[in-house]
Amino acid sequence: MKLLTTANAKIKKGEKQGYMSFGIHLAPAKQSGFNVCPSSSRGCEIACLSSAGHGAFSTVQDARNKKTVMFFKDRENFMNQLVREISAAIKKAEKNEMTPCFRLNLTSDLAWEKIKHHGKTIMEHFPKTIFYDYSAVVSRMSAFLSGDFPENYHLTFSRKESNDLAVQAIMASGGNVAAVFRGALPDSWMGRKVIDSDENDLRFLDPKGVICGLSTKGKAKKDKSGFVLEPSNV
């Protein structure tokens, strides 16, 4: 069972910019019996893209559950395998003359900046490699903005129906916020420029102080929780 994947439509878009992206799909929220999304909300759980694409197959869901259980119950072997796979992925990208980058939280929100393996975080094991994620955990985003984060690990804050006050604080501190909009993306939201973040997943390339606009996909198209921003609220 492999941990890393490139079979994600969003992360593959970065290849046009010369980046080869790899990520980990874990079972979201508490689906596996272990909570990998400490700041999840009803809206984001309903809209989660875990069941989109290949995720619709039960075999894929079973594999994601097994990976999540392995992370919590057999951490040493999980991390050993992750280090090996990242090393191989870097070589693969370089062989194809592309820059490797890694999003370890495709469907989770784990604090990888705190998870140690033989005394080092994954970012410290690979200090010249780009890591990036979205996160709805305020403390993680605050640490990133204050500079208390690995230099090669970039975060974008995730807006949802229950954290608008945090969104305002994050924006005031210069952080970027990802938000899902119904219909066409607006030019601006809450006084900040909205960029089209469906074009690729390379958030570490975004300018500072922007809203990373995302269109509705999958179950989010039927969202009524407030997770998706309606045109009347823009």
Disulfide bonds with the S-S distance in Angstrom:
none
